[in-house]
């Protein structure tokens, strides 16, 4: 038995490690593909991107995770589940490896222990692929829709009429305004990942916050469930605050208002 706060603090680094590496990849890839799809509207690139997005969004995360494990770990013997290999876990628990953050990749770099760093990255590959495949489709679809809306606005027509080259029109004018709804979605997505991705953590044996909450619910551990709900609520409040700050940076009208 341990306090709910201690349990959350102990398990949060595993969830944070997944989110830190997955969220930027999801957001950047989604923005790029959505922008490319909008600029190349009704071309083969656009159609291919939309098909990939639909497939990615339709795949159940538990199914994709199990399939990836079956292919790579079961069939090829690579990319095992868990956060570390047995030898690495033994070294971490031996006391020779000093924990600073609980994030093994970062702590390994601080300790200048590159074998553990590579082992931690090695174990992150399949969970990151799963989370990216499932979530990038949503960012991409929102970015494409927002970008098409901006490209149809009069200020874009005016910018082209002034003789600005297409790259400047797309990158400096249209993309910046198209990012506003994407920022909102990205903030909520990141907060959701930091508050735990239950299925992914369970499939890949990443015993993070999501795994803890699911286990607490099955055991009818009410204090743990309430503690998790409070923790997740705080994360979403902070995410909304950061999104509002980014709005002011992206859109000068908000600063002036």
C-alpha positions as CSV (number, residue, x, y, z in Angstrom):
1,X,0.0,0.0,0.0
2,X,1.2,3.5,-0.7
3,X,-0.3,7.0,-0.9
4,X,-2.1,7.9,-4.1
5,X,0.2,10.9,-4.7
6,X,3.3,8.7,-4.3
7,X,1.8,6.1,-6.7
8,X,1.1,8.8,-9.3
9,X,4.5,10.3,-9.0
10,X,6.2,6.9,-9.2
11,X,4.3,6.0,-12.4
12,X,4.1,9.3,-14.1
13,X,7.7,9.2,-15.6
14,X,6.7,6.1,-17.8
15,X,3.7,8.0,-19.2
16,X,5.7,11.2,-19.6
17,X,8.4,9.4,-21.5
18,X,5.9,8.1,-24.0
19,X,4.2,11.5,-24.3
20,X,7.5,13.5,-24.7
21,X,8.6,11.4,-27.7
22,X,5.2,10.8,-29.2
23,X,3.4,14.1,-29.0
24,X,5.9,16.3,-30.9
25,X,6.2,13.6,-33.6
26,X,2.4,13.4,-33.9
27,X,1.9,17.1,-34.0
28,X,4.7,17.9,-36.5
29,X,3.9,15.0,-38.8
30,X,0.2,15.8,-38.7
31,X,0.8,19.5,-39.5
32,X,3.1,18.7,-42.3
33,X,0.8,16.1,-43.9
34,X,-2.3,18.2,-43.5
35,X,-0.6,21.2,-45.0
36,X,0.8,19.2,-47.9
37,X,-2.6,17.6,-48.5
38,X,-4.3,21.0,-48.6
39,X,-1.7,22.6,-50.9
40,X,-1.9,19.6,-53.3
41,X,-5.7,19.4,-53.1
42,X,-7.3,16.8,-55.3
43,X,-4.0,15.3,-56.4
44,X,-2.6,11.9,-55.9
45,X,-0.7,13.1,-52.8
46,X,-3.9,14.5,-51.3
47,X,-5.9,11.3,-52.0
48,X,-3.1,9.1,-50.6
49,X,-2.8,11.2,-47.4
50,X,-6.5,11.1,-46.8
51,X,-6.6,7.3,-47.3
52,X,-3.7,6.9,-44.8
53,X,-5.5,9.2,-42.3
54,X,-8.7,7.3,-42.5
55,X,-6.9,4.0,-42.0
56,X,-4.9,5.3,-39.1
57,X,-7.9,6.8,-37.4
58,X,-9.9,3.6,-37.9
59,X,-7.4,1.2,-36.4
60,X,-8.0,0.2,-32.7
61,X,-4.9,1.0,-30.7
62,X,-5.0,-2.4,-28.9
63,X,-5.2,-4.3,-32.2
64,X,-2.3,-2.3,-33.8
65,X,-0.2,-2.7,-30.7
66,X,-0.8,-6.5,-30.6
67,X,0.0,-6.8,-34.3
68,X,3.2,-4.9,-34.0
69,X,4.3,-7.0,-31.0
70,X,3.4,-10.2,-32.9
71,X,5.4,-9.2,-36.0
72,X,8.5,-7.5,-34.4
73,X,8.8,-9.2,-31.0
74,X,7.1,-12.5,-31.6
75,X,8.3,-13.0,-35.2
76,X,11.6,-11.1,-35.4
77,X,12.6,-11.0,-31.7
78,X,13.1,-7.3,-31.7
79,X,11.5,-4.3,-29.9
80,X,10.3,-6.1,-26.7
81,X,7.6,-4.8,-24.4
82,X,8.4,-3.1,-21.1
83,X,10.5,0.0,-20.4
84,X,13.9,-1.7,-20.1
85,X,15.6,-5.1,-20.7
86,X,16.3,-7.3,-17.7
87,X,20.0,-6.5,-17.6
88,X,19.2,-2.7,-17.7
89,X,16.6,-3.0,-14.9
90,X,19.0,-4.8,-12.8
91,X,21.6,-2.1,-13.3
92,X,19.1,0.7,-12.5
93,X,18.1,-1.1,-9.3
94,X,21.6,-1.9,-8.2
95,X,22.3,1.7,-7.1
96,X,25.1,2.3,-9.6
97,X,22.6,4.1,-11.8
98,X,21.3,7.3,-10.3
99,X,17.7,8.3,-11.0
100,X,17.0,12.1,-11.4
101,X,13.7,12.3,-13.3
102,X,12.5,8.7,-13.6
103,X,12.7,9.1,-17.4
104,X,15.2,6.5,-18.3
105,X,16.3,8.1,-21.5
106,X,17.1,11.4,-19.8
107,X,18.6,9.8,-16.7
108,X,20.8,7.6,-18.8
109,X,22.2,10.7,-20.6
110,X,22.8,12.4,-17.3
111,X,24.6,9.3,-16.0
112,X,26.5,9.1,-19.3
113,X,25.2,5.5,-19.6
114,X,24.6,5.2,-23.4
115,X,23.8,1.4,-23.4
116,X,20.8,2.1,-21.1
117,X,19.8,5.1,-23.2
118,X,19.8,3.0,-26.3
119,X,17.9,0.2,-24.6
120,X,15.2,2.6,-23.3
121,X,14.8,4.1,-26.9
122,X,14.7,0.5,-28.2
123,X,11.7,-0.2,-26.0
124,X,9.9,3.0,-26.9
125,X,9.8,2.3,-30.7
126,X,6.6,0.2,-30.9
127,X,4.6,2.3,-28.4
128,X,5.5,5.5,-30.3
129,X,4.6,3.9,-33.7
130,X,1.3,2.9,-32.2
131,X,0.4,6.3,-30.7
132,X,1.6,8.2,-33.8
133,X,-0.3,6.0,-36.3
134,X,-3.6,6.4,-34.3
135,X,-3.4,10.1,-33.5
136,X,-1.6,11.7,-36.4
137,X,-4.7,11.3,-38.6
138,X,-6.8,13.6,-36.4
139,X,-4.2,16.4,-36.5
140,X,-3.8,16.0,-40.2
141,X,-7.5,16.2,-40.9
142,X,-7.9,19.3,-38.8
143,X,-4.9,21.0,-40.4
144,X,-6.0,20.2,-43.9
145,X,-9.5,21.6,-43.3
146,X,-8.2,24.7,-41.6
147,X,-5.5,25.2,-44.3
148,X,-8.1,24.9,-47.1
149,X,-10.3,27.5,-45.3
150,X,-7.4,30.0,-45.1
151,X,-6.4,29.4,-48.7
152,X,-9.9,30.5,-49.8
153,X,-9.8,33.8,-47.8
154,X,-9.5,37.2,-49.5
155,X,-6.2,38.1,-47.7
156,X,-4.6,35.2,-49.5
157,X,-5.9,36.4,-52.9
158,X,-4.6,39.9,-52.0
159,X,-1.2,38.5,-51.1
160,X,-1.0,36.7,-54.4
161,X,-2.2,39.8,-56.3
162,X,0.7,41.8,-54.7
163,X,3.1,39.5,-56.3
164,X,4.2,37.5,-53.3
165,X,5.7,34.1,-54.3
166,X,3.6,31.0,-53.5
167,X,6.0,29.7,-50.8
168,X,5.7,33.0,-48.8
169,X,1.9,33.0,-49.2
170,X,1.6,29.4,-47.9
171,X,4.2,29.4,-45.2
172,X,4.0,33.0,-43.8
173,X,0.4,33.8,-44.2
174,X,-1.9,30.8,-44.6
175,X,-0.1,28.3,-42.4
176,X,0.2,30.6,-39.4
177,X,-3.5,31.3,-39.3
178,X,-4.4,27.6,-40.0
179,X,-2.5,26.6,-36.9
180,X,-5.0,28.1,-34.5
181,X,-7.4,25.1,-34.3
182,X,-4.5,22.7,-34.5
183,X,-2.9,24.3,-31.4
184,X,-6.1,23.6,-29.4
185,X,-6.3,20.0,-30.5
186,X,-2.5,19.5,-29.9
187,X,-2.9,20.8,-26.3
188,X,-5.7,18.5,-25.5
189,X,-3.9,15.6,-27.2
190,X,-0.8,16.2,-25.2
191,X,-2.7,16.5,-21.9
192,X,-4.5,13.3,-22.7
193,X,-1.3,11.5,-23.3
194,X,0.3,12.8,-20.1
195,X,-2.7,11.7,-18.1
196,X,-2.2,8.2,-19.4
197,X,-2.8,6.1,-22.5
198,X,-4.4,3.1,-20.9
199,X,-4.5,0.6,-23.8
200,X,-1.0,1.4,-25.1
201,X,0.5,1.2,-21.7
202,X,-1.2,-2.1,-21.0
203,X,-0.3,-3.7,-24.3
204,X,3.4,-2.7,-24.1
205,X,3.7,-3.2,-20.3
206,X,4.5,0.5,-19.7
207,X,3.2,0.7,-16.2
208,X,2.4,4.4,-16.2
209,X,-0.4,6.6,-15.0
210,X,-3.0,5.1,-17.4
211,X,-2.1,1.6,-16.3
212,X,-2.4,2.6,-12.7
213,X,-5.8,4.2,-13.2
214,X,-7.2,1.1,-15.0
215,X,-5.9,-1.2,-12.4
216,X,-7.4,1.0,-9.6
217,X,-10.8,1.0,-11.3
218,X,-10.8,-2.8,-11.6
219,X,-9.9,-3.1,-7.9
220,X,-12.6,-0.5,-6.9
221,X,-9.8,1.6,-5.4
222,X,-11.9,4.8,-5.0
223,X,-9.2,7.0,-3.5
224,X,-6.8,6.1,-6.4
225,X,-9.5,6.7,-9.1
226,X,-10.4,10.1,-7.5
227,X,-6.7,11.0,-7.3
228,X,-6.2,10.1,-10.9
229,X,-9.3,12.2,-11.9
230,X,-7.9,15.2,-10.0
231,X,-4.4,14.7,-11.6
232,X,-5.9,14.5,-15.1
233,X,-8.1,17.6,-14.5
234,X,-5.0,19.7,-13.5
235,X,-3.2,18.6,-16.6
236,X,-6.0,19.7,-18.9
237,X,-6.3,23.0,-17.1
238,X,-2.5,23.6,-17.6
239,X,-2.8,22.5,-21.2
240,X,-5.6,25.1,-21.8
241,X,-3.5,27.8,-20.2
242,X,-0.5,27.0,-22.5
243,X,-2.8,26.9,-25.5
244,X,-4.1,30.4,-24.6
245,X,-0.6,31.7,-24.4
246,X,0.3,30.2,-27.8
247,X,-2.8,31.8,-29.3
248,X,-1.5,35.2,-28.3
249,X,1.8,34.4,-30.0
250,X,0.3,33.1,-33.2
251,X,-2.5,35.6,-33.6
252,X,-1.7,39.3,-32.9
253,X,-5.4,40.2,-32.8
254,X,-5.7,38.2,-29.5
255,X,-2.8,40.3,-28.0
256,X,-4.4,43.5,-29.1
257,X,-7.8,42.4,-27.7
